[in-house]
Amino acid sequence: MTVTKLSAQELFRAAYENRYTWDQNFPGYTADITFKHDDQVITGKVVVNADLKAEVLNIDDEEAKKAIHGQAWEIAIHRVRRSFADTHGANTFSYGNTDETGAVEILVGGKSEGDKYKVRNNEVCHVHRLIHGTFVTIDTFSSHDTGEGYLSHTYDSVYHDPKTGEQKGGRSEFTDEYEKVGDYFILNRREIRTETAGQLSTQEFVFSNIKLLEPVAA
């Protein structure tokens, strides 16, 4: 009996397509936001439209507004459903090493040469990508199974200079919680703990009263 081994591209593609995303009918939503940054607590509103543009309302503090907008934008951008061909059509994939947890390394060539991923249990559990001139490394420790794909639950991120390999800034640990609103899973809490030079800073974004927007009539 011949066991057919999946190609690196097939293995990675299956995990890529196993991510939870919103479909094209996603109407957008509104939510109340409570932003806690160390001792500071700020409240307001967030709107994410059907085209996944985010807006922050009722907050005057520019730094807080920027932080909340950044998170709302990032939440939405990761739920966009893009085909594998659109995202990775110009890349090639080959196998690297398998680590002690059984995670299989996928090495990227072509347009995104130098990027690396790891796949375990049909999920991408490690990302090492060059984004805006900086290497971003993300390790996922646990995930939510929605029944329609997975969502990361706990993970960390570190930035490195691509030329020197030197770490830029601190290591951040994330915890994401989701709730189902209508047919869609939407983030209702994200905690980010960042340690820089021995100092710990905590940010918490709590989204409550989440309501889907009315679909726009065609």
Backbone as ProteinMPNN parsed JSONL, in Angstrom:
{"seq_chain_A": "MTVTKLSAQELFRAAYENRYTWDQNFPGYTADITFKHDDQVITGKVVVNADLKAEVLNIDDEEAKKAIHGQAWEIAIHRVRRSFADTHGANTFSYGNTDETGAVEILVGGKSEGDKYKVRNNEVCHVHRLIHGTFVTIDTFSSHDTGEGYLSHTYDSVYHDPKTGEQKGGRSEFTDEYEKVGDYFILNRREIRTETAGQLSTQEFVFSNIKLLEPVAA", "coords_chain_A": {"N_chain_A": [[0.852, -1.193, 0.0], [0.605, 2.144, -0.895], [1.407, 5.106, 0.678], [0.257, 8.245, 0.195], [1.93, 11.212, 0.399], [1.051, 14.398, 1.492], [1.698, 17.37, -0.352], [3.783, 20.161, 0.618], [2.511, 22.525, 0.0], [-0.181, 21.71, -0.222], [-0.718, 20.854, 2.39], [-0.36, 23.241, 3.822], [-2.242, 24.857, 2.565], [-4.657, 23.602, 3.278], [-4.739, 24.128, 6.038], [-4.763, 26.926, 5.957], [-7.233, 27.346, 4.751], [-8.822, 26.444, 6.737], [-9.081, 28.4, 8.601], [-11.202, 30.548, 10.521], [-13.487, 32.61, 8.895], [-15.41, 35.523, 7.923], [-18.348, 35.482, 5.869], [-19.349, 36.744, 2.56], [-21.729, 37.995, 3.024], [-21.604, 39.265, 5.411], [-22.782, 41.709, 7.603], [-21.588, 43.705, 9.074], [-21.093, 45.413, 12.274], [-22.064, 46.922, 15.44], [-20.659, 47.948, 18.568], [-20.278, 48.392, 22.113], [-17.387, 49.724, 23.644], [-14.977, 49.056, 26.093], [-12.018, 50.211, 27.158], [-9.162, 49.328, 28.755], [-6.17, 50.443, 29.996], [-3.484, 49.71, 31.685], [-3.861, 51.659, 34.439], [-5.836, 53.198, 33.381], [-9.179, 53.794, 32.25], [-11.382, 53.756, 29.583], [-14.34, 54.495, 27.782], [-16.489, 53.881, 24.967], [-17.802, 53.746, 21.621], [-17.829, 51.369, 18.915], [-17.889, 50.949, 15.423], [-18.042, 48.599, 12.911], [-18.145, 48.392, 9.573], [-19.935, 46.835, 6.772], [-18.095, 46.71, 4.725], [-15.896, 46.324, 6.174], [-14.591, 48.5, 7.267], [-13.45, 50.339, 10.03], [-14.725, 52.311, 12.741], [-14.385, 54.605, 15.401], [-16.243, 55.885, 18.03], [-17.327, 58.576, 20.201], [-15.079, 58.989, 21.824], [-12.569, 60.977, 23.081], [-9.889, 60.99, 23.73], [-6.985, 60.827, 21.989], [-4.876, 58.937, 21.807], [-6.004, 56.625, 22.952], [-8.147, 56.289, 21.233], [-6.818, 55.736, 18.855], [-5.576, 53.322, 19.54], [-7.798, 51.641, 19.964], [-9.04, 51.765, 17.461], [-7.057, 50.57, 15.923], [-7.142, 47.927, 16.879], [-9.808, 47.192, 16.234], [-9.708, 47.367, 13.467], [-7.786, 45.42, 12.924], [-9.037, 43.102, 13.885], [-11.111, 42.871, 12.03], [-9.744, 42.676, 9.555], [-8.515, 40.215, 9.69], [-10.627, 38.516, 9.412], [-11.433, 38.576, 6.836], [-12.394, 36.922, 3.9], [-10.27, 35.569, 1.768], [-9.153, 34.055, -1.21], [-6.92, 31.239, -1.403], [-5.296, 31.266, -3.642], [-5.297, 33.985, -4.328], [-3.948, 35.111, -2.119], [-1.579, 33.618, -1.842], [-0.673, 32.857, -4.342], [1.65, 33.594, -5.724], [3.663, 32.39, -4.371], [5.917, 29.719, -3.364], [6.101, 26.494, -1.74], [7.768, 24.512, 0.693], [8.803, 21.636, 2.662], [10.047, 22.042, 5.987], [11.545, 21.468, 9.104], [10.163, 19.154, 11.582], [8.816, 19.858, 14.692], [9.085, 19.091, 18.301], [6.468, 19.06, 19.149], [5.048, 18.122, 17.089], [4.485, 19.931, 15.152], [4.677, 20.993, 11.835], [7.098, 22.457, 9.83], [6.772, 24.954, 7.346], [8.326, 26.197, 4.601], [8.657, 29.204, 2.812], [8.94, 30.167, -0.573], [9.561, 32.132, -3.57], [7.525, 34.993, -4.138], [7.214, 35.791, -1.427], [9.584, 34.977, -0.211], [11.525, 33.639, 2.441], [9.685, 33.92, 4.435], [8.072, 31.948, 6.988], [6.128, 29.213, 8.198], [4.309, 27.192, 10.599], [2.483, 24.167, 10.8], [0.009, 22.489, 12.608], [-2.218, 19.957, 13.504], [-4.01, 20.696, 11.447], [-4.033, 23.448, 11.652], [-2.597, 26.712, 11.435], [0.074, 27.292, 13.398], [2.287, 28.766, 13.85], [3.757, 31.712, 12.738], [5.982, 33.463, 10.699], [6.764, 36.28, 9.382], [7.646, 38.794, 6.981], [6.663, 41.969, 7.449], [5.906, 45.143, 6.426], [8.67, 45.778, 6.445], [9.639, 44.632, 8.782], [10.315, 41.69, 10.669], [7.753, 39.686, 11.834], [6.894, 37.505, 14.352], [4.711, 35.027, 15.292], [3.365, 32.899, 17.663], [0.966, 30.449, 18.226], [-0.827, 29.196, 20.938], [-3.193, 28.07, 21.851], [-6.532, 27.405, 20.617], [-9.849, 28.376, 19.427], [-12.419, 26.227, 18.41], [-14.745, 26.754, 16.052], [-16.459, 25.203, 14.673], [-16.794, 26.007, 12.164], [-14.309, 26.498, 11.295], [-11.129, 27.592, 12.699], [-10.252, 29.813, 15.425], [-7.745, 31.84, 16.808], [-6.858, 31.591, 20.248], [-5.04, 31.881, 22.518], [-1.925, 33.462, 22.158], [1.339, 34.692, 21.105], [3.41, 37.543, 20.199], [6.331, 38.747, 18.551], [8.692, 41.154, 17.443], [11.29, 41.54, 15.023], [14.324, 42.981, 13.77], [15.0, 42.722, 10.348], [17.546, 42.824, 9.222], [19.538, 42.831, 11.271], [18.548, 41.018, 13.077], [17.879, 41.713, 15.57], [15.763, 42.068, 18.442], [12.808, 44.026, 18.373], [11.255, 46.215, 20.466], [8.936, 44.912, 22.971], [7.882, 41.552, 24.022], [4.667, 40.432, 23.279], [1.786, 39.076, 24.806], [-1.25, 37.558, 23.949], [-4.741, 37.203, 24.639], [-7.689, 36.063, 23.343], [-11.212, 36.287, 23.232], [-14.379, 35.086, 22.098], [-17.753, 35.637, 20.893], [-20.843, 34.31, 19.649], [-22.768, 36.058, 17.404], [-25.767, 36.382, 15.955], [-25.169, 34.804, 12.951], [-22.449, 34.864, 13.184], [-19.125, 34.711, 14.501], [-17.709, 36.904, 16.769], [-15.175, 38.953, 18.088], [-15.126, 39.512, 21.55], [-13.518, 40.163, 23.635], [-10.192, 41.158, 24.178], [-7.071, 40.703, 25.554], [-3.938, 42.167, 26.04], [-0.755, 41.622, 26.997], [2.228, 43.142, 27.523], [5.669, 42.914, 27.792], [8.33, 44.991, 28.311], [11.641, 45.64, 28.598], [11.615, 44.594, 31.227], [9.359, 45.801, 32.286], [5.904, 45.483, 32.754], [3.056, 45.958, 30.794], [-0.434, 46.251, 30.512], [-3.13, 45.874, 28.318], [-6.605, 45.955, 27.801], [-9.331, 45.146, 25.833], [-12.685, 45.35, 25.773], [-15.511, 44.29, 24.213], [-18.844, 44.903, 24.171], [-22.479, 44.416, 24.15], [-22.842, 43.751, 21.457], [-24.054, 44.204, 18.213], [-25.376, 43.153, 15.147], [-25.299, 44.976, 12.097], [-28.019, 46.196, 10.06], [-28.488, 44.486, 7.026], [-27.495, 46.026, 3.98], [-29.811, 46.934, 1.542], [-29.813, 45.5, -1.676]], "CA_chain_A": [[0.0, 0.0, 0.0], [1.387, 3.379, -0.991], [0.85, 6.247, 1.409], [0.551, 9.475, -0.544], [2.226, 12.312, 1.317], [0.6, 15.705, 1.006], [2.756, 18.342, -0.622], [3.818, 21.252, 1.605], [1.474, 23.497, -0.381], [-1.504, 21.15, 0.114], [-0.853, 20.867, 3.854], [-0.524, 24.633, 4.247], [-3.505, 25.361, 2.026], [-5.754, 23.05, 4.093], [-4.766, 24.888, 7.295], [-5.173, 28.288, 5.59], [-8.679, 27.342, 4.477], [-9.495, 26.052, 7.98], [-9.248, 29.58, 9.46], [-12.574, 31.064, 10.534], [-13.642, 33.918, 8.251], [-16.793, 35.963, 7.68], [-18.711, 35.363, 4.449], [-19.569, 38.028, 1.878], [-22.977, 38.603, 3.502], [-21.392, 39.86, 6.737], [-23.354, 43.057, 7.506], [-20.939, 44.657, 9.975], [-21.694, 45.418, 13.606], [-21.722, 47.978, 16.406], [-20.389, 47.424, 19.913], [-19.709, 49.288, 23.124], [-16.007, 49.337, 23.929], [-14.307, 49.5, 27.316], [-10.574, 50.061, 26.949], [-8.392, 49.485, 29.996], [-4.729, 50.454, 29.746], [-2.924, 49.829, 33.029], [-4.859, 52.216, 35.372], [-6.761, 54.057, 32.64], [-10.371, 53.124, 31.709], [-12.059, 54.648, 28.638], [-15.472, 53.819, 27.136], [-16.994, 54.514, 23.748], [-18.509, 52.854, 20.695], [-17.109, 50.964, 17.716], [-18.695, 50.481, 14.295], [-17.32, 47.947, 11.815], [-19.111, 48.34, 8.481], [-19.93, 45.631, 5.934], [-16.843, 46.697, 3.954], [-14.884, 46.08, 7.206], [-13.949, 49.74, 7.71], [-13.767, 50.521, 11.455], [-14.885, 53.689, 13.206], [-14.461, 54.703, 16.865], [-17.08, 57.044, 18.363], [-17.505, 59.022, 21.6], [-13.82, 58.966, 22.583], [-11.77, 62.163, 22.753], [-8.465, 60.711, 23.936], [-6.474, 60.406, 20.684], [-4.074, 57.702, 21.941], [-6.952, 55.524, 23.179], [-8.917, 56.138, 19.991], [-5.922, 55.088, 17.899], [-5.378, 51.932, 19.985], [-9.06, 50.911, 19.731], [-9.224, 51.663, 16.013], [-6.091, 49.581, 15.456], [-7.642, 46.582, 17.202], [-11.033, 46.93, 15.46], [-9.272, 47.147, 12.082], [-7.075, 44.14, 12.872], [-10.05, 42.051, 14.053], [-11.848, 42.738, 10.766], [-8.858, 42.294, 8.442], [-8.232, 38.784, 9.798], [-11.83, 37.742, 9.095], [-11.718, 38.682, 5.406], [-12.239, 35.645, 3.189], [-9.51, 35.697, 0.514], [-8.779, 32.721, -1.689], [-5.506, 30.871, -1.248], [-4.605, 31.705, -4.863], [-5.112, 35.442, -4.234], [-2.981, 35.435, -1.077], [-0.299, 32.891, -1.927], [-0.462, 32.357, -5.698], [3.008, 33.882, -6.212], [4.617, 31.745, -3.459], [6.119, 28.262, -3.409], [6.154, 25.956, -0.383], [8.516, 23.262, 0.875], [8.834, 21.214, 4.062], [11.215, 22.228, 6.831], [11.632, 20.469, 10.177], [9.003, 18.911, 12.445], [9.289, 20.048, 16.071], [8.713, 18.05, 19.271], [5.014, 19.057, 19.34], [4.433, 17.598, 15.867], [4.229, 21.027, 14.215], [5.478, 20.836, 10.614], [7.537, 23.752, 9.307], [6.548, 25.202, 5.926], [9.227, 27.263, 4.152], [8.064, 29.902, 1.673], [9.793, 30.728, -1.605], [8.805, 32.981, -4.494], [7.321, 36.409, -3.782], [7.382, 36.002, 0.024], [10.708, 34.144, 0.216], [12.031, 33.966, 3.776], [8.599, 33.71, 5.393], [7.966, 30.554, 7.453], [4.932, 28.871, 8.97], [4.221, 25.82, 11.102], [1.109, 23.649, 10.795], [-0.238, 21.364, 13.522], [-3.653, 19.642, 13.606], [-4.728, 21.464, 10.426], [-4.06, 24.87, 12.025], [-1.309, 27.412, 11.383], [0.377, 27.581, 14.815], [3.485, 29.613, 13.903], [3.885, 32.597, 11.58], [7.194, 34.295, 10.706], [6.547, 36.994, 8.126], [8.164, 40.149, 6.831], [5.538, 42.891, 7.275], [6.367, 46.547, 6.486], [10.1, 45.892, 6.743], [9.972, 44.036, 10.077], [9.87, 40.306, 10.832], [6.784, 39.462, 12.9], [6.811, 36.08, 14.682], [3.531, 34.773, 16.125], [3.145, 31.504, 18.04], [-0.366, 30.231, 18.793], [-0.763, 28.138, 21.96], [-4.495, 27.39, 21.914], [-7.47, 27.985, 19.653], [-11.283, 28.071, 19.534], [-12.986, 25.545, 17.248], [-16.099, 27.295, 15.897], [-17.244, 24.301, 13.835], [-16.681, 26.562, 10.801], [-12.926, 26.964, 11.209], [-10.57, 27.887, 14.019], [-9.852, 31.164, 15.815], [-6.701, 31.791, 17.839], [-7.306, 31.947, 21.603], [-3.865, 32.472, 23.192], [-0.765, 33.515, 21.24], [2.231, 35.807, 21.402], [4.06, 38.121, 19.017], [7.627, 39.408, 18.753], [9.185, 41.8, 16.224], [12.752, 41.548, 14.886], [14.92, 43.681, 12.639], [15.399, 41.684, 9.388], [18.976, 42.898, 8.903], [20.4, 42.493, 12.419], [17.938, 39.965, 13.888], [17.659, 42.239, 16.923], [14.352, 42.213, 18.825], [12.326, 45.409, 18.441], [10.149, 46.287, 21.418], [8.757, 43.789, 23.893], [7.07, 40.408, 23.613], [3.271, 40.624, 23.687], [0.945, 37.878, 24.938], [-2.64, 37.885, 23.65], [-5.843, 36.276, 24.922], [-8.882, 36.49, 22.602], [-12.47, 35.579, 23.518], [-15.364, 35.355, 21.046], [-19.131, 35.203, 21.1], [-21.58, 34.197, 18.388], [-23.834, 37.056, 17.273], [-26.398, 35.934, 14.71], [-24.434, 33.673, 12.356], [-21.03, 35.206, 13.111], [-18.303, 34.813, 15.702], [-17.117, 38.247, 16.859], [-14.329, 39.127, 19.275], [-15.72, 40.351, 22.598], [-12.494, 40.573, 24.604], [-8.785, 40.888, 23.867], [-6.108, 41.207, 26.529], [-2.565, 42.175, 25.525], [0.245, 41.874, 28.048], [3.51, 43.39, 26.856], [6.801, 43.161, 28.695], [9.432, 45.704, 27.666], [12.719, 45.977, 29.552], [11.207, 44.224, 32.584], [8.123, 46.489, 32.681], [4.711, 44.862, 32.172], [1.927, 46.848, 30.507], [-1.605, 45.458, 30.127], [-4.264, 46.522, 27.657], [-7.764, 45.073, 27.655], [-10.394, 45.69, 24.988], [-13.901, 44.567, 26.007], [-16.592, 44.691, 23.304], [-20.111, 44.397, 24.716], [-23.677, 44.895, 23.438], [-22.524, 43.624, 20.017], [-25.261, 44.044, 17.396], [-25.13, 43.185, 13.71], [-25.991, 46.04, 11.355], [-29.005, 45.716, 9.078], [-27.868, 44.383, 5.693], [-27.898, 47.076, 3.035], [-30.58, 46.357, 0.425], [-29.079, 45.581, -2.959]], "C_chain_A": [[0.893, 1.251, 0.0], [0.677, 4.48, -0.221], [1.26, 7.504, 0.649], [0.756, 10.597, 0.456], [1.746, 13.615, 0.695], [1.814, 16.57, 0.681], [2.686, 19.427, 0.454], [2.723, 22.27, 1.293], [0.089, 22.996, 0.005], [-1.751, 21.19, 1.619], [-1.123, 22.292, 4.347], [-1.86, 25.194, 3.773], [-4.693, 24.872, 2.864], [-5.881, 23.824, 5.407], [-5.225, 26.327, 7.051], [-6.692, 28.342, 5.415], [-9.501, 26.908, 5.683], [-9.65, 27.228, 8.944], [-10.705, 30.03, 9.405], [-12.597, 32.444, 9.877], [-15.123, 34.256, 8.134], [-17.099, 35.84, 6.192], [-19.046, 36.741, 3.872], [-20.867, 38.709, 2.301], [-22.813, 39.294, 4.857], [-21.827, 41.33, 6.716], [-22.59, 44.131, 8.274], [-21.645, 44.66, 11.319], [-21.312, 46.683, 14.374], [-21.462, 47.307, 17.744], [-19.988, 48.566, 20.824], [-18.3, 48.793, 23.415], [-15.572, 49.905, 25.279], [-12.834, 49.171, 27.153], [-9.864, 50.338, 28.264], [-6.917, 49.403, 29.648], [-4.038, 50.768, 31.063], [-3.997, 50.411, 33.953], [-5.94, 53.042, 34.676], [-7.956, 53.244, 32.13], [-11.123, 54.129, 30.84], [-13.172, 53.87, 27.958], [-15.928, 54.605, 25.914], [-17.752, 53.497, 22.924], [-17.62, 52.541, 19.498], [-18.134, 50.543, 16.668], [-17.752, 49.832, 13.29], [-18.344, 47.729, 10.712], [-18.984, 47.045, 7.685], [-18.656, 45.542, 5.094], [-15.627, 46.59, 4.883], [-14.03, 47.317, 7.525], [-14.403, 49.981, 9.166], [-13.838, 52.008, 11.798], [-15.028, 53.673, 14.729], [-15.192, 55.998, 17.202], [-17.043, 57.339, 19.864], [-16.25, 58.888, 22.454], [-12.959, 60.141, 22.125], [-10.267, 61.906, 22.848], [-7.877, 60.092, 22.657], [-5.682, 59.096, 20.753], [-4.986, 56.49, 22.1], [-7.727, 55.226, 21.904], [-8.099, 55.375, 18.946], [-5.736, 53.611, 18.248], [-6.619, 51.093, 19.679], [-9.286, 50.718, 18.238], [-8.293, 50.602, 15.437], [-6.566, 48.167, 15.702], [-8.87, 46.234, 16.37], [-10.688, 46.627, 14.003], [-8.628, 45.768, 11.956], [-8.04, 42.964, 13.004], [-10.722, 41.782, 12.705], [-10.966, 42.188, 9.651], [-8.552, 40.794, 8.476], [-9.451, 37.902, 9.514], [-12.209, 37.827, 7.62], [-11.457, 37.343, 4.731], [-11.548, 35.907, 1.847], [-9.057, 34.312, 0.088], [-7.285, 32.5, -1.504], [-4.705, 31.371, -2.452], [-4.334, 33.209, -4.824], [-3.992, 35.794, -3.262], [-1.605, 34.851, -1.364], [0.042, 32.376, -3.324], [0.958, 32.55, -6.226], [4.087, 33.241, -5.329], [4.775, 30.258, -3.776], [6.309, 27.782, -1.97], [6.949, 24.661, -0.347], [8.544, 22.927, 2.356], [10.147, 21.596, 4.732], [11.233, 21.122, 7.87], [10.28, 20.265, 10.85], [9.478, 19.019, 13.885], [8.717, 18.988, 17.013], [7.202, 18.002, 19.526], [4.284, 18.471, 18.133], [4.099, 18.675, 14.851], [5.215, 20.93, 13.044], [5.81, 22.22, 10.055], [7.304, 23.822, 7.793], [7.405, 26.4, 5.53], [8.677, 27.869, 2.868], [9.156, 30.393, 0.73], [8.949, 31.596, -2.524], [8.689, 34.395, -3.958], [7.617, 36.683, -2.307], [8.531, 35.159, 0.576], [11.26, 34.61, 1.561], [10.965, 33.856, 4.85], [8.546, 32.23, 5.765], [6.671, 30.391, 8.256], [5.144, 27.491, 9.609], [2.752, 25.437, 11.139], [1.03, 22.464, 11.75], [-1.745, 21.176, 13.638], [-4.5, 20.505, 12.672], [-4.939, 22.928, 10.826], [-2.657, 25.449, 11.859], [-0.988, 27.858, 12.811], [1.625, 28.45, 14.964], [3.559, 30.397, 12.596], [5.169, 33.398, 11.746], [7.205, 35.011, 9.363], [7.203, 38.362, 8.148], [6.976, 41.056, 6.516], [6.06, 44.313, 7.469], [7.815, 46.652, 6.974], [10.534, 45.335, 8.087], [9.493, 42.588, 10.106], [8.943, 40.211, 12.047], [6.689, 37.954, 13.121], [5.668, 35.88, 15.665], [3.433, 33.272, 16.38], [1.784, 31.384, 18.708], [-0.315, 29.016, 19.717], [-2.085, 27.38, 22.09], [-5.46, 28.109, 20.984], [-8.908, 27.611, 20.004], [-11.697, 27.334, 18.262], [-14.432, 25.995, 17.114], [-17.035, 26.303, 15.2], [-17.23, 24.763, 12.384], [-15.257, 27.067, 10.564], [-12.445, 27.378, 12.59], [-10.253, 29.37, 14.176], [-8.786, 31.04, 16.895], [-7.259, 32.267, 19.178], [-6.157, 32.584, 22.394], [-2.666, 32.377, 22.245], [0.135, 34.662, 21.666], [2.805, 36.361, 20.103], [5.328, 38.846, 19.426], [8.056, 39.987, 17.403], [10.714, 41.786, 16.214], [13.172, 42.356, 13.663], [15.425, 42.642, 11.633], [16.896, 41.688, 9.071], [19.848, 42.387, 10.046], [19.864, 41.32, 13.226], [17.61, 40.429, 15.292], [16.163, 42.411, 17.2], [13.992, 43.689, 18.934], [11.133, 45.448, 19.39], [10.041, 45.031, 22.247], [7.988, 42.644, 23.26], [5.661, 40.637, 24.138], [2.559, 39.277, 23.74], [-0.51, 38.297, 24.775], [-3.574, 36.787, 24.165], [-7.085, 36.836, 24.251], [-10.075, 35.629, 23.004], [-13.502, 36.009, 22.473], [-16.771, 35.008, 21.525], [-19.813, 35.14, 19.74], [-22.738, 35.189, 18.415], [-24.496, 36.784, 15.93], [-25.631, 34.726, 14.195], [-22.923, 33.83, 12.474], [-20.348, 35.217, 14.479], [-17.565, 36.144, 15.678], [-16.338, 38.356, 18.163], [-15.037, 40.001, 20.308], [-14.708, 40.755, 23.677], [-11.108, 40.21, 24.08], [-7.929, 41.523, 24.959], [-4.716, 41.089, 25.919], [-1.634, 42.541, 26.677], [1.603, 41.99, 27.373], [4.59, 43.688, 27.887], [7.933, 43.797, 27.896], [10.428, 46.116, 28.74], [12.272, 45.744, 30.999], [9.934, 44.885, 33.075], [6.929, 45.847, 31.968], [3.613, 45.904, 31.993], [0.775, 45.991, 30.013], [-2.647, 46.339, 29.46], [-5.396, 45.501, 27.548], [-8.836, 45.814, 26.857], [-11.62, 44.798, 25.189], [-15.008, 45.136, 25.117], [-17.885, 44.067, 23.816], [-21.278, 44.952, 23.894], [-23.434, 44.843, 21.921], [-23.81, 43.357, 19.242], [-24.875, 44.102, 15.915], [-25.893, 44.354, 13.095], [-27.021, 45.414, 10.416], [-28.32, 45.608, 7.718], [-28.403, 45.487, 4.775], [-28.626, 46.403, 1.866], [-29.821, 46.552, -0.878], [-29.817, 46.476, -3.926]], "O_chain_A": [[1.814, 1.373, 0.807], [-0.504, 4.75, -0.441], [2.446, 7.79, 0.482], [-0.127, 10.899, 1.26], [2.004, 13.895, -0.476], [2.834, 16.503, 1.366], [1.662, 19.592, 1.116], [2.087, 22.809, 2.199], [-0.731, 23.766, 0.505], [-2.849, 21.517, 2.069], [-2.0, 22.517, 5.181], [-2.526, 25.925, 4.505], [-5.624, 25.633, 3.13], [-6.988, 24.14, 5.842], [-5.987, 26.881, 7.844], [-7.347, 29.275, 5.88], [-10.729, 26.99, 5.664], [-10.278, 27.084, 9.993], [-11.362, 29.909, 8.371], [-11.83, 33.332, 10.249], [-15.981, 33.379, 8.235], [-16.227, 36.062, 5.351], [-19.033, 37.752, 4.573], [-21.086, 39.875, 1.974], [-23.774, 39.847, 5.391], [-21.315, 42.115, 5.917], [-22.89, 45.319, 8.153], [-22.668, 43.997, 11.494], [-20.38, 47.403, 14.013], [-21.984, 46.226, 18.019], [-19.434, 49.572, 20.381], [-18.048, 47.588, 23.431], [-15.776, 51.085, 25.565], [-12.451, 48.008, 27.026], [-9.951, 51.435, 28.815], [-6.463, 48.414, 29.073], [-4.001, 51.915, 31.507], [-4.974, 49.718, 34.237], [-6.861, 53.531, 35.33], [-7.778, 52.132, 31.632], [-11.463, 55.221, 31.297], [-12.981, 52.71, 27.592], [-15.774, 55.824, 25.841], [-18.278, 52.515, 23.449], [-16.768, 53.343, 19.116], [-19.118, 49.87, 16.978], [-16.773, 50.447, 12.865], [-19.3, 46.974, 10.888], [-18.057, 46.261, 7.89], [-18.186, 44.448, 4.783], [-14.485, 46.743, 4.45], [-12.896, 47.198, 7.991], [-15.583, 49.845, 9.487], [-13.123, 52.836, 11.235], [-15.721, 52.815, 15.278], [-14.82, 57.072, 16.729], [-16.764, 56.461, 20.679], [-16.34, 58.697, 23.666], [-12.659, 60.282, 20.94], [-9.475, 62.524, 22.138], [-8.227, 58.97, 22.289], [-5.799, 58.248, 19.868], [-4.774, 55.456, 21.466], [-7.937, 54.068, 21.541], [-8.61, 54.496, 18.252], [-5.737, 52.753, 17.365], [-6.506, 49.968, 19.192], [-9.678, 49.637, 17.799], [-8.689, 49.827, 14.567], [-6.416, 47.299, 14.842], [-8.977, 45.12, 15.856], [-11.288, 45.751, 13.38], [-8.891, 45.037, 11.001], [-7.887, 41.951, 12.323], [-10.883, 40.634, 12.292], [-11.398, 41.326, 8.885], [-8.354, 40.173, 7.432], [-9.323, 36.684, 9.389], [-13.192, 37.219, 7.196], [-10.427, 36.709, 4.963], [-12.169, 36.405, 0.908], [-8.633, 33.501, 0.911], [-6.497, 33.445, -1.456], [-3.577, 31.841, -2.304], [-3.266, 33.659, -5.238], [-3.178, 36.673, -3.544], [-0.586, 35.51, -1.153], [0.944, 31.553, -3.478], [1.424, 31.78, -7.066], [5.276, 33.506, -5.505], [3.898, 29.63, -4.369], [6.638, 28.573, -1.086], [6.826, 23.818, -1.235], [8.34, 23.794, 3.206], [11.219, 21.491, 4.135], [10.964, 19.964, 7.551], [9.371, 21.084, 10.712], [10.436, 18.349, 14.27], [7.968, 18.106, 16.593], [6.702, 17.013, 20.062], [3.06, 18.338, 18.143], [3.506, 18.389, 13.811], [6.424, 20.802, 13.241], [4.923, 23.044, 9.836], [7.6, 22.878, 7.061], [7.228, 27.496, 6.064], [8.28, 27.151, 1.95], [10.161, 30.958, 1.161], [7.755, 31.777, -2.285], [9.641, 34.933, -3.391], [8.213, 37.71, -1.98], [8.459, 34.681, 1.708], [11.439, 35.805, 1.796], [11.279, 33.717, 6.032], [8.921, 31.366, 4.973], [6.198, 31.326, 8.902], [6.03, 26.734, 9.214], [1.888, 26.252, 11.461], [1.863, 21.558, 11.713], [-2.472, 22.146, 13.849], [-5.568, 20.985, 13.051], [-5.899, 23.566, 10.394], [-1.659, 24.773, 12.109], [-1.689, 28.7, 13.373], [1.984, 28.83, 16.078], [3.444, 29.838, 11.505], [5.42, 33.952, 12.816], [7.596, 34.445, 8.343], [7.304, 39.004, 9.193], [6.358, 40.937, 5.458], [6.587, 44.653, 8.528], [8.144, 47.5, 7.803], [11.677, 45.538, 8.498], [8.401, 42.283, 9.628], [9.311, 40.611, 13.152], [6.431, 37.206, 12.177], [5.649, 36.483, 16.739], [3.419, 32.473, 15.444], [1.477, 32.124, 19.643], [0.171, 27.951, 19.338], [-2.094, 26.189, 22.402], [-5.244, 29.262, 20.609], [-9.16, 26.675, 20.763], [-11.364, 27.766, 17.159], [-15.264, 25.664, 17.959], [-18.245, 26.519, 15.139], [-17.605, 24.013, 11.482], [-15.031, 27.95, 9.738], [-13.232, 27.502, 13.528], [-10.018, 30.083, 13.2], [-8.916, 30.217, 17.802], [-8.033, 33.222, 19.235], [-6.292, 33.705, 22.885], [-2.431, 31.344, 21.618], [-0.25, 35.499, 22.483], [2.702, 35.737, 19.047], [5.401, 39.47, 20.485], [7.813, 39.388, 16.355], [11.356, 41.991, 17.244], [12.464, 42.403, 12.657], [16.201, 41.763, 12.008], [17.449, 40.656, 8.691], [20.778, 41.611, 9.828], [20.611, 40.688, 13.974], [17.125, 39.651, 16.113], [15.398, 42.836, 16.334], [14.737, 44.493, 19.495], [10.119, 44.793, 19.147], [10.935, 44.186, 22.235], [7.508, 42.739, 22.13], [5.477, 40.994, 25.302], [2.704, 38.446, 22.844], [-0.955, 39.269, 25.385], [-3.24, 35.603, 24.131], [-7.498, 37.956, 24.548], [-9.969, 34.407, 23.105], [-13.499, 37.153, 22.02], [-16.955, 34.2, 22.435], [-19.414, 35.827, 18.799], [-23.574, 35.169, 19.319], [-23.865, 36.936, 14.884], [-25.461, 33.74, 14.912], [-22.18, 33.018, 11.923], [-20.916, 35.669, 15.473], [-16.887, 36.476, 14.706], [-16.796, 37.902, 19.212], [-15.496, 41.098, 19.989], [-15.006, 41.591, 24.53], [-10.883, 39.098, 23.602], [-8.044, 42.714, 25.25], [-4.355, 40.056, 25.355], [-1.722, 43.627, 27.25], [2.07, 41.05, 26.73], [4.453, 44.576, 28.728], [8.431, 43.218, 26.931], [10.093, 46.849, 29.67], [12.512, 46.571, 31.879], [9.463, 44.572, 34.168], [6.933, 45.686, 30.747], [3.283, 46.639, 32.923], [0.974, 45.1, 29.187], [-3.002, 47.404, 29.966], [-5.165, 44.332, 27.24], [-9.194, 46.95, 27.167], [-11.599, 43.624, 24.82], [-15.392, 46.298, 25.244], [-18.005, 42.844, 23.886], [-21.098, 45.836, 23.056], [-23.779, 45.777, 21.198], [-24.559, 42.429, 19.549], [-24.138, 44.992, 15.49], [-27.0, 44.679, 13.524], [-26.903, 44.251, 10.031], [-27.639, 46.543, 7.298], [-29.587, 45.827, 4.795], [-28.133, 45.438, 1.281], [-29.266, 47.618, -1.144], [-29.365, 46.672, -5.054]]}, "name": "protein", "num_of_chains": 1, "seq": "MTVTKLSAQELFRAAYENRYTWDQNFPGYTADITFKHDDQVITGKVVVNADLKAEVLNIDDEEAKKAIHGQAWEIAIHRVRRSFADTHGANTFSYGNTDETGAVEILVGGKSEGDKYKVRNNEVCHVHRLIHGTFVTIDTFSSHDTGEGYLSHTYDSVYHDPKTGEQKGGRSEFTDEYEKVGDYFILNRREIRTETAGQLSTQEFVFSNIKLLEPVAA"}
